[in-house]
């Protein structure tokens, strides 16, 4: 997985009925856009280091043409 600052990461719910989580990537700590990422998660704006697992997806942020 590759990402850039400003991209949005989407993580599906883990159980039936769970909502997906979305967060904005604030920092990229791996080489060439690789994880881990510092992510600000909505809607409560908490921040944490995140290493994506299967099912997570990156959506390009505004500065990346989306």
Secondary structure, DSSP 4 states (H G I P E B T S, - for coil): ----TT-EEEE--SSTTPPPEEEEEEEE-SGGGPSPEEEEETTTTEEEEE---TT-EEE--GGGT-
